[in-house]
Amino acid sequence: MNDPIFELKRLSPDAIDAALQRALHYRYLNQPHLAESICRDILDAAPDHDEARVTLITSLCDQFRRADTMHVHDVLAMAAGLSDAYDRAYYSGLVCERRAEAALVKGGPVAGAIAYEWLVRAMDAYDEAEPIRPAGNDDALLRWNTCARMLNTRRDVRPREEEAQVEMLE
């Protein structure tokens, strides 16, 4: 990797809350790369800031549809690093679900099979999150239902042919 040309400036601790609001603002404006940069600045200043980590995760997920070089496993590792067990499971599911959607948008001969695999992983994560969810928070259940509806209604979202054949033989 090349040495950086410019040394990044460090965010002051008293600016973190405003910076996080700015990152959320850029996400809502559909500019996730700007939100990503701000979240990385926040995490450089406050490495344990889970709210910035969640915003970074969602900003990276927002880029799955555009960036062929996005490494979903790195984003899953970020979700696994969240301090709360519910958040770890829920955001892992969200990463998988968003990766499935990106596969369908990009298309291709195996897009449906790739989406199927990621949706099943998402549902597994949402299943893990559901019993430990905070009271009154059914987000994991709602996301699970979204995945289930996609699997139930889209004919192109199916297991890979060879996996389907193996399952029929068992």
N, C-alpha and C positions, 0 to 999 in steps of 0.2 A: 504494500500500500504506500502511496506517496505521502511524504510529510506535508502537513497543511501549510498553505501559503500564509494564511491569516490566523492568528490566535483568536479564538472566540472570547467574547467579553462575558463576564460572569454576572448573572442576575443577582440583584441585592435581595436579601431575605424579605425585606418589607414590601417588595414588589411582586411577590409570588402570587398572592390572591388576585391582583389586577391582571397579571399575566395569564393566569388560568382562565379568567373571564374572557380575555382576548382570544385565547386558543379556542374556547367554546364558540365565540363569535365567528371565527374563521371556519370552524366546522359547519356552522349553520349557513355560512355563505358558500358552501361547497368548495372550500379552499383547504383541503385537508393537509396539504404539504406545508402550509403556513402554520396550521395548528400543531403539526408534528414538530416543527422546528421549535416553537415556543415550549411545548411540553418537554422536549429534550433539554432546553435551557433550564426549565424548572427543576427537572430531575438532576441536572448537574449541581444545582444549588441545594436541593433537598431530595436526596436519593430515595427516601422512604415515603414520598408524597404519593399515596395511592390514588388520589383523585386525578393528579397529573398523569399517572401511569394508565389509568382507565381511559382518559382522554387521548393519550398517545395510542393506546390499543385501538380505540374506535377510529381514530384518524388514519391509522395504518390500514384498517379494514376498509375504510372509505376509498383507499387507493388500490385495492385488489383488482378492480375492474380495469384500471388504466395501466398498471405497472406489471409488466411481465417478469420483472426481476424481484418482485416482492417475495420475501421468504416467509411463508406462513408459519413455519416452525419457529422462527425467531419471535413472531408475534404470540404464538402459543406459549413460548417460554416466558414472555413478559406477563401473560395472564397467570401462569403458574407461580409467578413471583409475587402476586398480590397477597396481602397479609390476611385477608378474611377468606375462610373456606368457601362460603357462598359465592363471593366475588370470583374466586379462582375457578370454580365450576361454571358459573354463569357466563363469565367472559370467555372462557375456553369454548363454550358452546357457541357463543356469538361469533367468535373468530371462525369456527368451522362452518357455521351457517353462511356467513358472508363469503367464505371461500367457495362454497357450493354455488351461490348466486353468481359469483364472478365467472366460474366455469361455464355456466349456462349462457351468460352474456357473451363471453368470448367464442363459444360454440366449438364446433369440430366434431369429428366422428365419435369420440369417446366422452364428450362433455357431459352427457346424461349419466354415464357410469361414474365419472369423477364426482359429479354433484351428488349422486346417490351415496357414495362412500362418505363424503363430507357431511351430508345431512344426517346420516346414521350416527356419525361421531358427535355431531351437535346434539342430537337427541339423547345420547348417552350422557353427555355433560349436563344437559338440562335435567335429566333424571337424577343425577347426583346432586344438583343444586336444589331441586324441589323440596326434599324433606328438611333441609337446613335453611330454608328461606326465612327472611324476617316476616313477622306477622303482618298481614295485609299486603304482602308483595307476591303477586302471582306471575311476575315477569317470566320466570323459567317455564311455567306451565303454558303461558301464552306463546312463547317462542317455540316450545315443543309442538304445540298445535299447528303453528305455521309450517314447521318442517313436515309434520304428518300430512297436512293438506297438500303440500307440494308433492310428496311421495304418492299420495292417493289420487291425485288428479292429473299429473303430467306423465304422459305415456313415454316420453323420452328419458325420464329419470328412473333408471332401472339398474340392477347390478350388472356387472360385466358378464358377457356371455359365458366365459369359461367358469366363473364362480357359480352362475346359475346352473350349469350342467353338473358341476360337482355336487351341489346341494341336492339335485334331483337324484343322484346316484346313492346318496347316503340314506 
